Amino acid sequence: MTRLIWSKMAKDGMKAIIRYYRKEASAQVARNITTSIRREAQRLLLMPQIGVIEPLLATKSREYRYIISSHYKIIYYLLSSPVSSIAVKTPTNSNNL
């Protein structure tokens, strides 16, 4: 079974997005953006190679790829098993991969 594993960094990134948009816009805007990010990430289950190789992480041992949702980059890598692991890159954690 293929599934997405959200890293702690990804979960923290989503929480940061929610906090930011609740403060700067509204709870509904925060919900819409995070729903959009989750929906886009779900597409990886059907098409895991859809993302572009992330050039900023090209020197890492894993092959990181990314897709865009709203104004956010969803950075992910594939495990050797049929499981995808994903991380959401946000302005607060973009250098921590």
Secondary structure, DSSP 4 states (H G I P E B T S, - for coil): ---EEE-HHHHHHHHHHHHHHHHHT-HHHHHHHHHHHHHHHHHHHH-TT-SEE-GGGTTSSS--EEEEETTEEEEEEE-SSS-EEEEEE-TTTTT--
